[in-house]
Amino acid sequence: MTMASALLTRRPHAPPPALVLWRDILLPHARVHELCGQARRTLALHVAAQTGGPVIWITRRHSPDQLNPCGMQAILPPGEVIFVATDRPVDSLWAMEEALRSGAAPLVVGDLAEPPPMTPVRRLHLAAEAGAGMGHCRPLGLILTPGAGGAPGVETRFRCDPVHAQDQTAWRIDRLRARMQPPRTWRLEAGKLHDWPTPG
């Protein structure tokens, strides 16, 4: 089918292949997504648990926020994660780009100190698309950034923060950006996603 005939057809266009994390949280494959907020690593582990491993997790060598294997165990076996430590932000982005381009792992995580600019994000998208062409898998790229994030050009941006109460473990998940979906907020509790209660 030519590009022109594809544009003129009356058939509905199929959505791109995506990882379905929960019923309404979709992460298109071969693209780069941003997770931010205090519980961004927890949300990334939930994504990793759905990809089937191995997971390449790139972090700063001297970061005080290293993953605790005992804490990971409830979500993802630590043995499924290949950890890569770098000294400079540019090295982290280079390692993430090369890992995505190889297509060797279905998920590549870059745990960054701040959102990268547009050019590196574009390079990561191109690397993920190239990795999908290798035939092994359609890799996902996750950029983890503090606060409200803000990396330009990402496919989606989700924020995750704890909203725990006494004897109750829960998280708030906000979809801040998605190309084809509006902003939305959920509550994650006991592994189930619920719409965030509206006031009144």
VMD Tcl script that draws the C-alpha trace (Angstrom):
set ca {
  {0.00 0.00 0.00}
  {1.40 3.37 -1.01}
  {1.54 6.32 1.36}
  {-1.21 8.10 -0.62}
  {-3.59 5.13 -0.52}
  {-2.93 4.70 3.19}
  {-3.94 8.30 3.81}
  {-7.12 8.01 1.73}
  {-8.42 4.69 3.03}
  {-11.58 4.58 5.16}
  {-10.20 1.80 7.32}
  {-9.29 2.91 10.84}
  {-5.58 3.23 11.40}
  {-4.23 0.64 13.80}
  {-2.45 2.04 16.86}
  {1.27 1.34 17.01}
  {2.38 -1.74 18.99}
  {2.63 -0.84 22.65}
  {3.32 -2.29 26.06}
  {0.14 -2.19 28.14}
  {1.23 -1.52 31.70}
  {-2.29 -1.24 33.05}
  {-5.55 -0.84 31.18}
  {-5.04 2.82 30.24}
  {-1.26 3.21 30.47}
  {0.28 2.40 27.10}
  {3.93 2.78 26.11}
  {4.46 2.49 22.33}
  {7.39 0.26 21.42}
  {10.56 1.52 19.71}
  {10.08 4.93 21.33}
  {11.50 6.80 24.34}
  {9.33 7.68 27.33}
  {9.96 9.78 30.42}
  {9.12 8.80 34.00}
  {9.47 11.44 36.69}
  {8.41 12.07 40.29}
  {9.51 10.59 43.60}
  {8.47 7.03 42.68}
  {9.77 7.03 39.08}
  {12.01 4.03 39.77}
  {9.09 2.04 41.19}
  {7.08 2.74 38.06}
  {10.08 1.79 35.90}
  {10.35 -1.54 37.72}
  {6.68 -2.23 36.95}
  {7.41 -1.54 33.28}
  {10.46 -3.82 33.43}
  {8.39 -6.62 34.95}
  {6.13 -6.57 31.87}
  {8.88 -6.65 29.24}
  {10.24 -10.11 30.00}
  {13.88 -9.05 30.44}
  {16.71 -8.64 30.22}
  {16.66 -5.00 31.32}
  {19.63 -2.67 30.85}
  {19.63 -0.07 33.66}
  {22.08 2.80 33.22}
  {22.84 4.97 36.22}
  {25.46 7.40 37.48}
  {28.36 5.68 39.22}
  {28.25 7.78 42.41}
  {24.50 8.40 42.57}
  {23.10 8.13 46.11}
  {19.87 6.67 44.66}
  {20.98 3.19 43.63}
  {18.39 0.41 43.43}
  {18.18 -1.94 46.41}
  {17.97 -5.57 45.20}
  {15.89 -6.56 48.23}
  {13.39 -3.81 47.48}
  {13.28 -4.76 43.79}
  {12.48 -8.40 44.48}
  {8.76 -7.86 45.06}
  {8.38 -6.38 41.56}
  {11.26 -7.72 39.46}
  {13.97 -10.32 40.13}
  {17.29 -8.41 40.31}
  {18.94 -11.11 38.20}
  {17.01 -9.86 35.16}
  {18.72 -6.45 35.32}
  {22.09 -5.60 33.80}
  {23.44 -2.53 35.59}
  {25.68 -0.06 33.78}
  {27.44 2.73 35.71}
  {28.76 5.86 33.99}
  {30.67 8.91 35.19}
  {29.14 11.65 33.03}
  {25.62 12.43 31.74}
  {26.87 12.30 28.16}
  {28.18 8.78 28.79}
  {24.80 7.68 30.14}
  {23.04 8.96 27.02}
  {25.64 7.32 24.75}
  {25.27 3.98 26.55}
  {21.49 4.19 26.33}
  {21.64 5.01 22.62}
  {23.95 2.09 21.87}
  {21.86 -0.35 23.95}
  {18.66 0.69 22.14}
  {20.35 0.49 18.74}
  {21.53 -3.06 19.40}
  {18.00 -4.34 19.95}
  {19.44 -6.79 22.48}
  {17.08 -5.90 25.36}
  {13.37 -5.07 25.33}
  {13.89 -2.28 27.88}
  {16.71 0.23 28.38}
  {16.47 2.58 31.37}
  {18.52 5.76 31.73}
  {18.42 7.07 35.31}
  {19.44 10.71 34.80}
  {20.06 13.67 37.10}
  {18.13 16.06 34.82}
  {16.08 15.98 31.61}
  {18.22 15.77 28.45}
  {17.78 18.31 25.63}
  {15.96 17.67 22.37}
  {18.87 16.43 20.24}
  {19.82 13.47 22.49}
  {16.14 12.51 22.79}
  {15.81 12.46 19.00}
  {18.91 10.29 18.77}
  {17.41 7.88 21.31}
  {14.19 7.60 19.26}
  {16.21 6.84 16.13}
  {18.28 4.27 18.02}
  {15.13 2.54 19.32}
  {13.70 2.39 15.80}
  {16.99 0.96 14.52}
  {16.96 -1.61 17.32}
  {13.46 -2.69 16.34}
  {14.76 -3.30 12.83}
  {17.34 -5.77 14.15}
  {14.54 -8.30 14.65}
  {15.27 -9.36 18.24}
  {12.67 -7.11 19.91}
  {11.06 -3.67 19.71}
  {12.96 -1.91 22.51}
  {11.48 0.63 24.87}
  {13.58 3.47 26.22}
  {12.80 4.97 29.62}
  {14.35 8.22 30.81}
  {14.03 8.69 34.58}
  {14.20 12.33 35.66}
  {13.58 14.08 38.99}
  {10.70 16.40 39.83}
  {8.21 17.05 37.06}
  {10.63 15.97 34.33}
  {10.47 17.95 31.12}
  {12.60 16.20 28.48}
  {11.49 17.61 25.10}
  {10.36 15.26 22.36}
  {9.54 12.19 24.47}
  {6.66 9.98 23.35}
  {4.97 10.02 26.76}
  {5.66 11.46 30.20}
  {4.30 9.91 33.40}
  {4.80 11.12 36.94}
  {4.59 8.73 39.89}
  {4.53 9.80 43.55}
  {3.75 7.92 46.77}
  {0.43 8.60 48.51}
  {0.83 6.04 51.29}
  {-1.34 6.12 54.40}
  {-1.26 4.06 57.59}
  {-1.37 0.35 56.66}
  {-1.95 1.35 53.03}
  {0.57 1.49 50.19}
  {-0.51 3.49 47.16}
  {0.84 5.70 44.39}
  {-0.51 8.53 42.29}
  {0.26 8.25 38.57}
  {-0.21 11.25 36.29}
  {-0.07 11.11 32.52}
  {1.48 14.49 31.82}
  {2.12 14.02 28.12}
  {1.08 11.62 25.38}
  {0.83 12.26 21.67}
  {-2.66 10.75 21.26}
  {-4.12 10.84 24.78}
  {-5.13 13.61 27.19}
  {-3.64 14.17 30.66}
  {-5.11 11.85 33.29}
  {-4.56 10.77 36.89}
  {-4.88 7.36 38.55}
  {-4.36 5.76 41.94}
  {-2.35 2.52 42.00}
  {-3.10 0.31 44.98}
  {-2.56 -3.42 45.51}
  {-1.49 -3.78 41.89}
  {-4.76 -2.31 40.56}
  {-5.27 1.00 38.81}
  {-8.23 3.21 39.73}
  {-9.31 6.61 38.47}
  {-8.22 9.37 40.82}
  {-11.24 10.45 42.87}
  {-12.65 13.78 41.82}
  {-13.45 16.30 44.59}
  {-17.06 16.87 45.54}
}
mol new
graphics top color blue
foreach p $ca { graphics top sphere $p radius 0.5 }
foreach p [lrange $ca 0 end-1] q [lrange $ca 1 end] { graphics top cylinder $p $q radius 0.2 }
display resetview
